[in-house]
């Protein structure tokens, strides 16, 4: 045996396989303890979620905060990590299948779809001056003509069709009428019946305002009480004029004319902006309808009548009117008759 060989450590050759195995295990264990390399563009990740660079850029650009710095970036990322963790917890809880959550998500998606594919067309809608003028000319005699109106004051008693009540209240109204006729300067037309109305009318809505009923459209209506007031007003020409005292099935009436306005066409300049907005809205609504129609056609929806009929136990809808087979109109209102604000008094 050579001298070099005689100086080698005795145990190395015999135990080298064992040490090699131990070394391999340690190396593998060490590799397992190293953090995995993140995916490209991923800034943070957890169980079922990740925050990507694009998410961070969007958050950074849409939320107010301090200028760019390592601390500002860390704080922003912490917020995104918190949001992503909470959203993942909501998904684990099954909330993404909750009907209300689904409806809210669909609303957001629809809004984004319209924003990206329809908004530019909506914003581009323009209406020419010629179109505005043509619309005005076509509706000038109807929509843009103000009807004749009168402003009247009223003293009224609910006589309930009983002659004794008519006689009692007629005497009171005749006294008031005579007093006003003898001294018209003491009773300005703009004041109606003034303080005399407080104790001499059963029309509660106007008794504290001189009996003033406000402006009334003189076009015919179906309410007999209103018709009586307008019929009496039609006999009056000048502000301050008083009607005759009239008794009927709806009570005892004394009417005073406060002011009258003749029918008049609204000038084009006063309504042109309104017409333009209306035409723009119409065109935009048409674009929205065409957009929705195209999406529906592409989705090729199927509806299942039997399945719909089998749906039961529906709760009452908020604000839903009772189901009816025909529209409900006020008593005495014929089809096609405009329902006007009720000026008839509420009486027992």
Helices and strands as residue ranges (DSSP letters): H 3-6, H 12-33, E 42-46, E 49-52, H 53-62, H 70-92, G 95-97, H 99-117, H 119-123, H 129-139, E 145-146, E 149-157, H 163-182, G 184-186, G 189-191, G 194-197, G 207-209, E 212-217, H 224-234, E 246-248, E 251-261, E 264-265, H 268-299, H 305-310
